Amino acid sequence: MTDNFLSSKTSPKTVNEDYLAVDGVSIEYAQHKILRDVSFGLERGEIGCLLGPSGCGKTTLLRAIAGFDRISSGGIRLGEKKLSSGKAFIPAEQRSIGMVFQDYALFPHLSVLKNIAFGLHKIPKRKANKKASALLEQVGLGDKENAMPHQLSGGEQQRVALARALAPQPNLLLLDEPFSNLDVDLRETLSRDVREIIKQSNTTALMVTHDQHEAFAISDSIGVIHNGVLEQWGSSYGIYHQPINAFVANFVGQGVFLNGVIQTPQCVETTIGKLDYNPPLPIKTHLSPGSRVKVLIRPDDIIHDDNSALVATVVSRHFRGADFLYILMLANGEKLLAFVPSHHDHTVGESIGIRLEINHVVIFQHED
C-alpha cells in the first residue's frame, strides 16, 4: 500500500510547455500493463533521468520514445512533432533521436573516427571526418582517431559512443544504462563529464538508470518509476528531501522511519524530540492531534555531539573512508543512521551523543 504523503510537493510543469512531452503514456503487452499513465516533460537543453529498479518499465518507456515500441494510449511529442499517439506513429529512423546503448554498440571493424562519422553519411566524407575529429576532441579523445574499439578502455568506448550519437545533432539524446558496465569509481567521474559534454552541445537528453548516484550526477530532473508508475518527478534535491511516498524515500538515499504522534498541525513528537514542520495547507486538515505518523530521518539529519544529552548505542558501523556510516539504537529499540567523520572511531556497543539538524521534516501517515 502506498503511504500518504504529508510533505510539500513541487507543482509539476505544464506538459504542453515542454520540448519533450510524455503525456499519459500507458504500454500494455498481452493484457499486462508495463506502464500506467506516465506524464512528464523536459525543456530544450534539459537533462532528465528515469530512475527505478530493474523491471519497473523505465527502459520500455525509453524504447517507446525512441520509436522501437508502440504505446497503448497517451502521447509523445518532441517539439512540434507528435511522435506517438493513438493515431500517429513516426518510425524510429525518422525521429532524429540519438541513442547511447548499455553495451556501447561500436562497430568493431571501424576505427574510432569512422565509428563517429558513420552517422554522417549525408554530408561529404571530408566534412564528416572533420566534424568527427572535432567531437573526439570535445570528449577528450583527440589522440585516438585511428584506434580500434578493442584498444580502448570501457570509459573511452563510452565517450566514443556518446560522440557518435551527438554527431548528427539529434533533437533528443537517449541513454540506456550508459555506465552500468563500468567500475563504480569511473561511473561518477564519467557521468559528470558526460553531463558537461551534453550541456555544451545544448542537447535535450533523457537517461535511464537504477543508480541514484548516476542520476544525481548527470540530471536536471529525475523521475522515479515503480511498477510502471511514475511516482515522482522533480529535481534531485526535491526528490531526496521531499519524497512523495515511502518507496521514493527508501529508493533515493538512505534513511529510517521513526514512529511519531502529531501534537499540533505544525509539530510532531518522536523518540528523539519534538520536530516542527510546515506541511501544505490541504494536508493540515488531515492531521488532528494524536494522529500516528512515520517520520523520515536521513543519516545527514543526525550529528555526532559528545555534549548532547541524547544518547544512542552503536550497533554496527561501516567504514567509508572520509566517514563512518553508523547504525545507532535508541533506548526504545528504534534505529537511526548517521554519517560520522572517520576520526570519530567508536566501537560497536559504545554509546555516543547525537543531536538533530533536520531542515526537511517529511512524514507519512502510519499504516497499522
C-alpha positions as CSV (number, residue, x, y, z in Angstrom):
1,M,0.0,0.0,0.0
2,T,1.3,3.5,-0.9
3,D,1.9,5.7,2.1
4,N,0.1,9.1,2.2
5,F,2.5,12.0,1.5
6,L,2.4,14.7,4.2
7,S,5.2,16.9,3.0
8,S,5.4,19.7,0.4
9,K,5.4,18.8,-3.3
10,T,6.6,21.0,-6.1
11,S,3.9,21.6,-8.7
12,P,4.6,19.8,-12.0
13,K,5.2,21.9,-15.1
14,T,2.5,22.1,-17.7
15,V,3.3,19.3,-20.3
16,N,2.5,21.5,-23.3
17,E,5.3,23.9,-22.3
18,D,8.0,21.3,-22.7
19,Y,10.2,20.4,-25.6
20,L,9.8,16.6,-24.9
21,A,6.3,15.9,-23.6
22,V,5.3,12.5,-22.4
23,D,1.5,12.7,-21.8
24,G,-0.5,9.9,-20.1
25,V,1.5,7.1,-21.7
26,S,0.5,3.6,-21.0
27,I,2.0,0.4,-22.5
28,E,0.4,-3.0,-22.3
29,Y,1.6,-6.3,-23.7
30,A,-0.8,-9.3,-23.7
31,Q,-3.1,-7.6,-21.1
32,H,-0.1,-7.0,-18.9
33,K,0.4,-3.3,-18.1
34,I,4.1,-2.3,-18.3
35,L,3.5,1.5,-17.9
36,R,0.5,3.3,-16.4
37,D,-0.5,6.8,-17.3
38,V,3.1,8.3,-17.3
39,S,3.4,12.1,-17.8
40,F,6.5,14.3,-17.6
41,G,8.3,16.9,-19.7
42,L,11.8,18.2,-20.5
43,E,12.6,21.7,-21.6
44,R,15.0,22.2,-24.5
45,G,18.6,21.6,-23.4
46,E,17.5,19.9,-20.1
47,I,18.8,16.5,-19.0
48,G,16.3,14.2,-17.4
49,C,16.6,10.7,-15.8
50,L,14.2,7.9,-15.3
51,L,15.3,6.1,-12.1
52,G,14.0,2.8,-10.8
53,P,14.7,-0.8,-10.0
54,S,15.0,-3.5,-12.7
55,G,11.7,-4.4,-14.3
56,C,9.9,-1.1,-13.4
57,G,9.3,-0.1,-17.0
58,K,11.9,2.7,-17.5
59,T,13.7,1.1,-20.4
60,T,10.3,0.2,-22.1
61,L,9.4,3.9,-21.9
62,L,12.8,4.9,-23.3
63,R,12.3,2.5,-26.2
64,A,8.8,4.0,-26.8
65,I,10.3,7.5,-27.0
66,A,12.9,6.2,-29.4
67,G,10.3,4.6,-31.6
68,F,11.2,1.0,-31.1
69,D,8.0,0.2,-29.2
70,R,4.4,1.4,-29.7
71,I,2.4,2.9,-26.8
72,S,-1.1,1.7,-25.9
73,S,-2.5,5.1,-25.0
74,G,-1.4,8.7,-24.4
75,G,1.0,10.6,-26.5
76,I,4.7,11.5,-27.0
77,R,5.7,14.9,-28.6
78,L,9.1,16.3,-29.4
79,G,9.0,20.0,-30.3
80,E,6.0,20.5,-32.6
81,K,6.1,16.9,-33.9
82,K,3.8,14.3,-32.4
83,L,5.9,11.1,-32.4
84,S,3.4,8.6,-30.9
85,S,-0.3,8.7,-30.1
86,G,-3.5,6.7,-30.7
87,K,-3.4,7.7,-34.4
88,A,0.2,8.8,-35.1
89,F,3.4,6.8,-35.1
90,I,6.6,8.1,-36.6
91,P,9.2,5.3,-37.2
92,A,12.4,5.4,-35.2
93,E,14.6,6.3,-38.2
94,Q,12.5,9.5,-38.8
95,R,12.6,10.8,-35.2
96,S,16.0,12.5,-35.2
97,I,16.8,10.8,-31.9
98,G,20.3,9.7,-30.9
99,M,20.8,6.6,-28.7
100,V,23.7,5.6,-26.4
101,F,23.3,1.9,-25.5
102,Q,24.4,0.0,-22.4
103,D,27.0,-2.1,-24.4
104,Y,28.2,0.9,-26.5
105,A,27.4,-0.9,-29.8
106,L,30.5,0.3,-31.5
107,F,31.5,-1.2,-34.9
108,P,34.5,-3.4,-34.0
109,H,35.9,-3.3,-37.6
110,L,35.9,0.5,-37.8
111,S,38.3,3.0,-36.3
112,V,37.2,5.4,-33.6
113,L,37.0,8.2,-36.2
114,K,35.0,6.1,-38.6
115,N,32.6,5.0,-35.9
116,I,31.7,8.6,-35.1
117,A,31.5,9.6,-38.8
118,F,29.2,6.6,-39.6
119,G,26.0,8.6,-39.0
120,L,27.2,11.5,-41.1
121,H,26.9,9.7,-44.5
122,K,24.6,12.5,-45.8
123,I,27.5,15.0,-45.9
124,P,30.8,14.9,-47.8
125,K,33.3,12.5,-46.3
126,R,35.9,15.2,-45.7
127,K,33.4,17.3,-43.8
128,A,32.2,14.3,-41.9
129,N,35.7,13.4,-40.8
130,K,36.4,16.9,-39.7
131,K,33.2,17.0,-37.6
132,A,34.0,13.6,-36.1
133,S,37.5,14.8,-35.3
134,A,36.1,17.9,-33.5
135,L,33.8,15.7,-31.5
136,L,36.7,13.4,-30.5
137,E,38.5,16.5,-29.2
138,Q,35.3,17.5,-27.3
139,V,35.1,14.1,-25.5
140,G,38.8,14.2,-24.7
141,L,40.0,11.5,-27.2
142,G,41.6,13.6,-29.8
143,D,44.6,11.3,-30.0
144,K,42.5,8.2,-30.5
145,E,41.3,8.8,-34.1
146,N,42.9,5.7,-35.6
147,A,42.4,3.4,-32.6
148,M,40.1,0.4,-32.8
149,P,37.3,-0.1,-30.2
150,H,39.0,-3.1,-28.6
151,Q,42.1,-0.9,-27.9
152,L,40.0,1.5,-25.7
153,S,39.0,1.2,-22.1
154,G,35.3,1.0,-21.2
155,G,35.2,4.7,-20.3
156,E,36.8,5.6,-23.6
157,Q,34.4,3.4,-25.5
158,Q,31.5,5.1,-23.8
159,R,32.8,8.5,-24.8
160,V,33.1,7.4,-28.4
161,A,29.5,6.1,-28.3
162,L,28.4,9.5,-26.9
163,A,30.3,11.3,-29.7
164,R,28.7,9.1,-32.3
165,A,25.2,9.7,-31.0
166,L,25.8,13.5,-30.9
167,A,27.4,13.7,-34.4
168,P,24.1,14.0,-36.4
169,Q,23.0,16.7,-33.9
170,P,19.8,14.8,-32.8
171,N,16.8,16.6,-31.5
172,L,16.9,14.3,-28.5
173,L,19.6,12.1,-27.0
174,L,18.6,8.9,-25.1
175,L,21.0,7.0,-22.9
176,D,20.1,3.4,-21.7
177,E,22.0,2.5,-18.6
178,P,25.2,4.0,-20.1
179,F,27.5,3.4,-17.2
180,S,26.4,0.0,-15.9
181,N,29.4,-1.8,-17.4
182,L,32.0,0.5,-15.8
183,D,33.7,0.4,-12.5
184,V,32.0,2.2,-9.7
185,D,34.7,4.8,-9.3
186,L,34.7,5.6,-13.0
187,R,30.9,6.0,-13.2
188,E,30.8,9.1,-11.1
189,T,33.7,10.8,-12.9
190,L,32.4,9.9,-16.4
191,S,28.8,10.8,-15.6
192,R,30.0,14.4,-14.7
193,D,32.0,14.5,-17.9
194,V,29.0,13.3,-20.0
195,R,26.8,15.9,-18.4
196,E,29.3,18.7,-19.4
197,I,29.5,17.4,-23.0
198,I,25.8,17.2,-23.4
199,K,25.3,20.7,-21.9
200,Q,28.0,22.1,-24.2
201,S,26.1,20.8,-27.2
202,N,22.7,22.1,-25.8
203,T,21.2,18.7,-26.5
204,T,18.0,17.6,-24.7
205,A,18.7,14.3,-23.1
206,L,16.9,11.5,-21.2
207,M,18.7,8.7,-19.4
208,V,17.5,5.6,-17.6
209,T,19.4,4.0,-14.7
210,H,18.9,2.1,-11.4
211,D,21.8,4.0,-9.8
212,Q,20.8,7.1,-7.8
213,H,24.3,8.5,-7.8
214,E,24.4,8.5,-11.6
215,A,21.1,10.2,-11.7
216,F,22.2,12.9,-9.3
217,A,25.4,13.5,-11.2
218,I,24.0,13.9,-14.6
219,S,20.4,15.1,-14.4
220,D,18.5,18.3,-14.0
221,S,15.2,16.5,-13.4
222,I,14.6,12.9,-12.1
223,G,11.6,10.7,-12.3
224,V,11.3,7.7,-10.0
225,I,9.4,4.8,-11.5
226,H,7.9,1.8,-9.6
227,N,5.9,-1.0,-11.1
228,G,5.1,1.0,-14.2
229,V,4.0,4.2,-12.3
230,L,5.9,7.4,-12.3
231,E,5.8,8.0,-8.5
232,Q,7.5,11.4,-8.5
233,W,9.2,13.8,-11.0
234,G,11.3,16.7,-9.9
235,S,14.8,18.0,-9.1
236,S,17.4,15.8,-7.4
237,Y,17.2,18.0,-4.3
238,G,13.4,17.8,-4.2
239,I,13.3,14.0,-4.7
240,Y,15.8,13.5,-1.9
241,H,14.4,15.9,0.6
242,Q,10.7,15.8,-0.2
243,P,9.9,12.3,-1.3
244,I,6.3,11.8,-2.2
245,N,5.9,8.4,-0.6
246,A,7.8,5.7,1.3
247,F,9.0,3.9,-1.8
248,V,10.7,7.0,-3.1
249,A,12.2,7.8,0.3
250,N,13.7,4.3,0.5
251,F,14.9,4.1,-3.1
252,V,16.6,7.5,-3.2
253,G,19.1,7.9,-0.4
254,Q,19.2,6.1,2.9
255,G,17.0,6.6,5.9
256,V,14.8,5.1,8.6
257,F,11.3,5.8,9.8
258,L,10.6,6.7,13.4
259,N,7.2,6.5,15.0
260,G,5.6,9.9,15.7
261,V,2.4,11.4,17.0
262,I,1.0,14.7,15.8
263,Q,0.9,17.3,18.6
264,T,-0.3,20.3,16.5
265,P,-0.7,20.9,12.8
266,Q,3.0,22.1,12.8
267,C,4.6,19.8,15.4
268,V,5.2,16.0,15.6
269,E,6.7,14.3,18.6
270,T,9.1,11.4,18.2
271,T,11.5,9.5,20.5
272,I,14.3,11.9,19.6
273,G,12.2,15.0,20.4
274,K,9.6,17.3,19.0
275,L,10.0,18.4,15.4
276,D,8.5,21.4,13.7
277,Y,7.3,21.2,10.1
278,N,5.2,23.1,7.7
279,P,3.1,20.8,5.5
280,P,1.0,22.2,2.6
281,L,-2.4,23.6,3.7
282,P,-4.6,20.9,2.2
283,I,-2.8,18.3,4.3
284,K,-3.2,20.1,7.6
285,T,-6.9,19.2,7.8
286,H,-6.0,15.5,8.0
287,L,-3.6,15.9,10.9
288,S,-5.6,16.1,14.1
289,P,-3.7,15.9,17.3
290,G,-3.0,12.3,18.3
291,S,-2.6,11.1,14.7
292,R,0.1,8.4,14.4
293,V,2.7,9.0,11.6
294,K,6.1,7.8,10.4
295,V,8.9,10.4,10.3
296,L,11.7,10.0,7.7
297,I,15.2,10.5,9.2
298,R,18.2,10.7,6.9
299,P,21.8,10.0,8.0
300,D,22.7,13.6,7.4
301,D,19.9,14.7,9.8
302,I,21.9,13.2,12.8
303,I,25.0,15.0,14.1
304,H,27.5,13.3,16.4
305,D,27.9,15.5,19.5
306,D,29.6,14.3,22.7
307,N,28.0,17.1,24.7
308,S,24.4,16.2,23.8
309,A,22.1,14.7,26.3
310,L,20.5,12.5,23.6
311,V,22.4,9.2,23.5
312,A,22.4,6.2,21.2
313,T,24.3,3.0,21.0
314,V,26.4,1.9,18.1
315,V,25.1,-1.4,16.8
316,S,27.2,-1.6,13.6
317,R,29.5,0.6,11.6
318,H,30.6,0.7,8.0
319,F,33.9,2.5,7.1
320,R,33.6,4.7,4.0
321,G,37.0,6.4,4.0
322,A,36.1,10.0,4.9
323,D,33.4,8.9,7.3
324,F,31.6,6.0,9.0
325,L,28.0,5.1,8.5
326,Y,26.9,4.2,12.0
327,I,23.7,2.3,12.7
328,L,22.5,3.5,16.1
329,M,19.9,2.2,18.5
330,L,17.8,4.4,20.8
331,A,16.7,3.4,24.2
332,N,13.3,2.2,22.9
333,G,14.9,0.0,20.3
334,E,14.3,2.3,17.3
335,K,17.3,2.7,15.0
336,L,18.9,5.7,13.3
337,L,21.6,6.1,10.6
338,A,24.3,8.7,10.9
339,F,27.3,9.8,8.9
340,V,30.2,10.5,11.3
341,P,33.7,11.7,10.3
342,S,36.1,8.8,10.3
343,H,38.4,10.3,13.0
344,H,35.5,9.7,15.4
345,D,36.2,6.0,15.7
346,H,33.6,4.4,18.0
347,T,33.3,0.7,18.7
348,V,30.1,-1.4,18.5
349,G,28.3,-1.3,21.8
350,E,29.6,2.2,22.7
351,S,27.1,4.9,23.5
352,I,27.6,8.3,21.7
353,G,25.9,11.7,22.0
354,I,23.8,12.8,19.0
355,R,21.8,15.9,18.1
356,L,19.3,16.7,15.4
357,E,19.9,19.0,12.5
358,I,16.8,18.5,10.3
359,N,15.9,21.1,7.8
360,H,13.3,19.0,5.9
361,V,10.8,17.1,8.1
362,V,9.0,14.5,6.0
363,I,6.1,12.5,7.5
364,F,3.9,9.7,6.2
365,Q,0.6,8.5,7.6
366,H,1.1,5.5,9.7
367,E,-0.3,2.2,8.3
368,D,-1.4,-0.2,11.0
